[in-house]
Amino acid sequence: MGNAEPNGIHRRLVQWEREGRINGIITQNVDGLHQQAGSRRVIPVHGDLSIVRCLDCGHAEDRLHFDARLQAANEGYLESVEIDPEAVNPDGDVELPQYLVEQFNMVACENCGSLVLKPDVVYFGESVPPARKEAMAQLQAESTSLLVLGSSLAVMSGYRILLDFVKLGLPVALITNGHVRGEQKATWRWRVPLERAMAQLP
């Protein structure tokens, strides 16, 4: 995922923002590609994998800097671990034998020394941070319609946005190739691969 780059869809959204056709993006993605493409007003509902946050003091650290510190503290560790690639889950998790876990050296928060660190993302069962909820509410209050691109809205944090716009009687447009939760509530629905849709839209 670290090698992923923005695609034409990300770049089109940057163009729309510059032209004043959209006033911001609320994304459920945690890859930071909207920001990398140049979008200015992006609210990553579920956070950003490029940031590591201390759960004790809240200090944020760039993920690449954190990775470099981890590698320095565990020189030769990766080469000593032999894992069947089939054992690695799609999210990157893998079960390691206890002796390998014990050999690993965790690095501490640079601000307070805590070892309780995690990627700055909202995991299942966690709540979206209040500051992000406020930013979303502010963007929604400034908007006159909602355009949903490529999302199933299966997660409540996304679906709630659709419900808010419907409740206010504002237009909701959905473009995606698959099923979208609450699509019967939308004003307009286009079931098409997103790449094809974006190529046809002005």
N, C-alpha and C positions, 0 to 999 in steps of 0.2 A: 504494500500500500504506500510505502514511502516513496516509491518511484512513480506513483500516479500523477498525471498532469491534467490540467483543465482541458475540456474538450470544446467543441463548437457550441454546445448548449450553454456552458458556463460563459463563453465569450459573448454569445447573443444576449444573455441577461445583463452583462456589463454594458453593452451597447444600449439596451432598453433603459437602463438606469441613467446613463448619460443623456439620453434623449428625453428623460422625464416621463417615460411610459410606465415605469414601475418606480415605486418610492422605497423599496427595500425587499429583502429576501428573508424569510423565515425558513430555515432548513433543518431537517432531522438528521442530515449527514454530519459526520464528525471528522471528515477528511480535510477540511480547510480549503477545498478547491475553489469555492466561490471567491474567497478572499485572495487566493493566489492568482485567480484570473483577473482580479481588479475590481470586483464589486465592493462598494464602500459601506453600504448599510446592510450588514448580514448579522442575523441573530441565529446562532447555532443552538437550537433548543436543547440538544443533548450533549453539547460541549464540543471540545476540540482535542483530538488525539495528539496534536503537536505541543500540548502543554501538560506538564506534570504538576500536580498541586499537593501541598502538604495538608493533611486532614487535621492537623493540630493547630497550625498558625495561619493557614490559608495561602502561604507563599507560593507563587507560580514560577515555574522554571521551564525554559525551552526544552522540548523533548530531546533534540539533538545534543544539547549540552549535557542533559541528564544521562543519555546513552553513553556519551564519551566518558563521563565520570564512572559509570558502571563498568565499562570495558577496562578502564585503568585499574579499577579495584579488583578485577577478575581476569587478569592477564592469563591466557592459556586455557581458561575454563571452557569456552565454547568448543575449542578443538578437542577437549577431553571427553565431551559428551557425545555418545553415539546413540542416535534415535532414529527409529524407522520413520521415514517421512509420512507413512500412512497413519502413524500414531498422533500426528499433529491435527488438532481440530480446525475447522474453517476459521475460527476466531483467533487462531494462533496459540491456544492453550494446549498444553501437553502434560501428562502425568510423568513426573520424574521419580526415580527411586530416592528414598530418604537420604542416602549418603551423598547424592548430588545436590540435594537441597541444602544440606548442612555445609557443603564446601563453598556455596555461593556467598559472596560478601555484598550485603546491601549497603548502599550509600545513604547518608543522612540528608535531611533538609538543610540547605545552606543557610537558612535563616535561624531555625530554632534547634536543629540537631535531631529532630524526630525521625523515626524510621517508618512512620505511617504515611506513605505517599501513594498516589494513584493517578492514572491518566485523568485529565479534567473532563470526564464524560459521565453522563447519567446512566447508571446501570439499571437493569430491570429491578423494580421495587423501590428505587430511589426517586426523590422528587426533583423537579426542575427547580434550580435556585431562584429565590424571589426576585433578584435583580434581572434575570432573564425574562421572568414572567412580566415584570413591569415594562421592559423594553418591547416585548411582544404586544402588550396592551397599548402602548404608545403608538406603535406602528399601525396596529389595527384601527386605532382611533383616527389616524390621519388618512386612512384608505377608504376608497369609495367602492372597491370591488376586490374579489379574491380570485387569483389564478393559481390552480394547483397543477404542478408539472411533475409527472412521473412518480407520484406517491400513491400508495394504497390507502393511506390514512388509517392503517390498522392500529397504530398506537394512539392512545387517547390524547396525548399532547398535541398531535396534529389534527385529529378529528375534531377536537374542541374548537379549533379556529374556524373550521367550516360551520359548525353549529352556531358560533357567535355571529358570523356574517348572515346566515340564514335568518337568525332571530331578529337581526336589524333590518331585514328585507333588502339587503344588498346583493348584487349579482355575484354568482359563484360559477366559475368555469373550470372544468376538469379536463386535462389532457393526459392520457396514459393508455398503455396498451392492455392493461389488465383491469380487474375489478377494483373499484374504489369504494371504501366504506362511506355510506351516506350519499351515493351518487344519485339516488332518486330525489334528493333534496336540492341538487344543483340546478342552476338556471340553464346551463349549457354543458354538454358532454361530448367529447371527441375521443373515440376509442381508436388509437393509432399509435404506432411506435413513435416515441418522443422525437427521435432524430428526424423522421420524416415530417412530423408536424412543424418542428422549428424551421425546417428548410422551406416550408410553404408559407409560413407567417412572415409578414413584412417587417 
